[in-house]
Amino acid sequence: MRALAKCSLLFSLNLLDAQLTLYWVRMGVAREGNFVMSRLLECGEGPFLAVKLAIGAFAAWVLYRWYDRALARRGLALALGLYLALMFLHGLTALSAFDYEPIALMAQLFNRLSLSLLR
């Protein structure tokens, strides 16, 4: 995957995280985990989105601009990995919001996987 595609993916995941966070907070299912962003969210959705997207855009631009350096490539890989893990947490939040037991569901999946591997 090229640098522009990776940086675009990073910004897209940032945007999706912001939208999902607002949705979960509005529903009362979750709260913003970042203290600073939580304070901004208390000021309103506009300031929260503006800062969140500005930081995401700046980070994506910096990582794209210096992608030729190993530190930027590693930083981008780390950021993408963290955002993908965060999307997994959003998925668990969705399961919880719609009355599924995520831990029980994961235990069932693990149990089925273990049994299928033992056969």
C-alpha positions in Angstrom: 0.0 0.0 0.0 1.4 3.4 -0.9 2.0 6.3 1.5 -1.0 8.3 0.3 -3.3 5.4 0.7 -2.0 4.6 4.2 -2.3 8.2 5.3 -5.8 8.5 3.8 -6.8 5.3 5.7 -5.4 6.8 8.9 -7.5 10.0 8.5 -10.6 7.9 7.5 -10.2 5.8 10.7 -9.9 9.0 12.7 -13.1 10.4 11.2 -14.9 7.1 11.8 -13.7 7.0 15.4 -15.0 10.6 15.9 -18.4 9.7 14.4 -18.7 6.5 16.4 -17.6 8.2 19.6 -20.3 10.9 19.2 -22.9 8.2 18.5 -22.0 6.1 21.5 -21.9 9.2 23.8 -25.3 10.4 22.5 -26.8 7.0 23.2 -25.3 6.9 26.7 -23.5 3.7 26.0 -19.9 5.0 26.3 -17.9 8.0 27.1 -14.8 9.6 25.5 -11.7 7.9 26.9 -9.3 10.7 26.2 -9.5 13.3 29.0 -8.7 16.3 26.8 -11.2 15.3 24.1 -13.7 14.5 26.8 -13.5 18.1 28.0 -13.9 19.4 24.4 -16.9 17.2 24.0 -18.4 18.9 27.0 -18.1 22.2 25.1 -20.1 20.7 22.2 -19.8 18.4 19.3 -18.5 21.1 16.9 -15.3 21.9 18.9 -14.8 18.1 19.5 -15.0 17.3 15.8 -12.9 20.3 14.7 -10.0 19.5 17.0 -10.2 15.7 16.4 -10.2 16.1 12.6 -7.5 18.8 12.7 -5.2 16.6 14.7 -5.9 13.7 12.5 -5.3 15.7 9.3 -2.1 17.1 10.7 -0.8 13.7 11.8 -1.7 12.2 8.4 0.0 15.1 6.6 3.2 14.9 8.7 3.5 11.1 8.3 2.9 11.5 4.5 5.3 14.3 4.2 8.2 12.4 5.8 7.2 8.9 4.8 10.6 8.4 3.3 12.0 8.3 6.8 11.9 5.1 8.8 10.5 6.7 11.9 7.5 8.1 10.0 6.8 4.7 8.4 7.0 3.0 11.8 4.8 5.7 13.3 2.2 5.3 10.6 2.2 1.5 11.0 1.8 1.9 14.8 -1.0 4.5 14.4 -2.9 2.3 11.9 -2.5 -0.7 14.3 -3.9 1.3 17.2 -6.8 2.6 15.2 -7.7 -0.9 14.0 -7.6 -2.0 17.6 -9.9 0.9 18.5 -12.3 -0.1 15.7 -12.4 -3.6 17.4 -13.4 -1.8 20.7 -16.1 0.1 18.8 -17.4 -3.2 17.6 -17.6 -4.5 21.1 -19.4 -1.3 22.1 -21.9 -1.9 19.4 -22.5 -5.5 20.6 -23.0 -4.2 24.1 -25.3 -1.4 22.9 -27.5 -3.8 21.1 -27.8 -6.2 24.1 -25.2 -8.7 23.2 -22.8 -9.9 25.8 -19.4 -9.3 24.1 -17.4 -11.4 26.5 -19.8 -14.3 26.4 -19.9 -14.0 22.6 -16.1 -14.0 22.4 -15.9 -16.9 24.8 -18.3 -18.9 22.6 -16.2 -18.0 19.5 -13.0 -19.1 21.2 -14.6 -22.3 22.4 -15.8 -23.1 18.9 -12.5 -22.3 17.4 -10.7 -24.5 20.0 -13.1 -27.4 19.3 -12.6 -27.1 15.6 -8.8 -27.1 15.9 -8.9 -30.2 18.1 -10.9 -32.3 15.5 
